[in-house]
Amino acid sequence: MTPSPDSTLPYRCVLRAWRAHQSELFYFLMNRASDRQRAEDVIQDVFLKALRAGDTFCALDDARAWLFHVARNALIDTWRRDKPWVELPEDLALEPEETQAPIDSLDVCLRRQIKNLTIEDQAIIQACDIQGQTVPQFAQMYGLNLSAAKARLRRARGRLRTHLITRCDIHFDERGAVCCHRLSDPPAPTQCTRC
């Protein structure tokens, strides 16, 4: 069975472009690769890619540009594949793990100390500081005026802060940021090395 004239059209188109640019393409690869074997391998890959592209290749406005682009990318791929790998020694020191900021681990103590507040203080802290409710929404829900709700929240936060400082043994640095605290209950001697 012989192929129809239409089925050989892409092959003829690729062959025509290949004959026109093969030697120029090979010299380009030899110049970049500095290795005849690598250049020959890459040029074969480029030819096969052009054949596989078929009708798409024949529809190109600039077959030469396509061939050079594919050749350059194929050469880069061979360099990546041949990149040498160096075994690392087993006794290589590991990077120290990043330690969690003290304020980030304060949530355990915070949950414990909220439970030690009055029900009114717990309600406003939970609603406004944990659940994200606004103070006006809280005031409306509990039948308070806005200034009374703001004062209640300020006092509740103050009592919570006192609980945290005394019962979690919080220490602050010179900037006022939490530098360490105790997570355990009952009190244990604090070894605060960050402050």
N, C-alpha and C positions, 0 to 999 in steps of 0.2 A: 504494500500500500504506500503510495507516494503522498507526501504532505501537500495540502492545497497551497496555492500561491499566497493566500492570506496568512496562513500559519507560519510561513517562513519570513514574512515581512519584518517582524521584530529582530529576528536573527540577522537578516541582511543589514538592517539599520545599525545594529551594534557592531557588526563586523566592519562596516564602512567607517564608523567613528573610531573603532579600535585601530584599524590600519593607518588612519590619519594621525593618531596621537600616541601610539604605543611606544615608539622610541623616545619621544620627548618625555613621556610619563616615566619610562624606565630610568632615564638619566636624572630626572627629578628625585626619584626614590633612591637611586644610588648616591646622589649628593647628600640627601638627608640621612640615610641609614648608614652609610660608610661600610656596608656589608652586602656583598653581591647576593648571597643566599637569602637574606632577609628581603632585599628588593625584589627578587624573583618570586618569593612566596607571596608578597603583598600584591604584586602586579597580577598574579593568577587570581587572587581573591577579588581584585577589582573587576577583572574580566567576568568572573562568575556572577558578581553582583549586578553588573550591567546586563548580562543575559537574563538573570532572574527578574530584573526590572521590566524587560520586554517592552510593551507598548508605552509604558510610562517613560522609559528612556528615549524612545523614538519621538515622543511629544515634546522633549526638552528643546528650549531655544538655544542652549549652549551646552552641547554634549561634552566639550573639552573641559569646561568649568566643573561639571558634575564629576567627571573622571578624576580630576585633580583633587577635588574636595573629598571624594570617597577614598582616594589613595592616601591622602594626608591623615584622615581619620583611622584608616586601617593600620598605617604605620604606627600611629600613637597607641593603638590597641595592642600591637605586638610588644611595644616597649613596656606597657603596663603589665602584660602577662609575664614578661621576662624579668620584671623587677626583682632584684635579689631580696630575699627575706633573711633577716638576722635573728638568730635565736637569742633570747634574753636569758641571762643567768638566773637560776632559781633563787639565788640569795639577793637579788636586786631588791632594794628597799622599796616598799610600797608607799605611795603618797598617803599622808595621814588623812583619815576621813574627816570631813568637815563636821565640826561639832555643832550641835543645835544651840541656838542662842538661848540664854536663860529665860528670857521672856516667853519664848515659844513653848517651854515645858512647864510654864506656870499654870496652865489650864487645869491640871489635876488638883492643885491646891485651890484654885479659884472655885471649882465645882464643889469642893468640900466646904469652903467658907461661905458660899451663898446659902447653903443649907443651914448655917448657924445664924443667919439674919432673921429678923421678924418676918412674918408673912407679908406685911405691907412692903417692906424693903425688897423681899424676894420678888414680889409681883412686878414692881416698877423696874428693877434691874433686869429681870427676865424679858419683860415686854420691850423696853427701850434699848437696852444694851446688847441683848442676845438675839432677840427675834426681829429687831430692826424697826419696831413700831415708833412713830414720832411721838414727841411729848404732847402735842395738841390732840392726837388720836387717843393717847392714854387718858388725858384729862377728860375728854368727852366721854370715853367708855366708863370712867369711874365717877363722873359727875363732879369734877373738880374744875376750878378756873385755871387758866394757863400758868399764872405765877405760882399758885399753890403746887401744881404738878412739877414745875421746874425746881421749886424748893425741896419737894419730897425726893426727887431724883438726886439732887446735889447732896442731901443729907444721907441718903441710902448709899451713894457711892463713897462718901466719907467714912461711913461705918464699915463698908466692905474693905476699903483701903486699910483701915486700922486692923481689922481681922487678918488681912493678908500679911501685913508687916509683922504683927506680933506672933501669929500662929504659924506662919510659913517662914519666919525668920528671913525676910527679904532684906537684901543689902543693895544699896544704890551706889553707882560710881559718881565721879565729880560732875558729870553732865546731868545726873538725875535719872539715868537709865538703870533698869534692873540688871545687876551684874551676877547675882547668884541668890539662891534660896534653897530652903530645905523642903524636900518632897514628903518626908516621912512624918507620921503622927504616931506616937507622942514625940515631943521635942527631942532632938538628938544634937550633939555638939556639931556646930557648923564649921566646915573647913572651906571658907570662901577664899579662893585663890585669885579670882578675877578682879576683885575690887582693889 
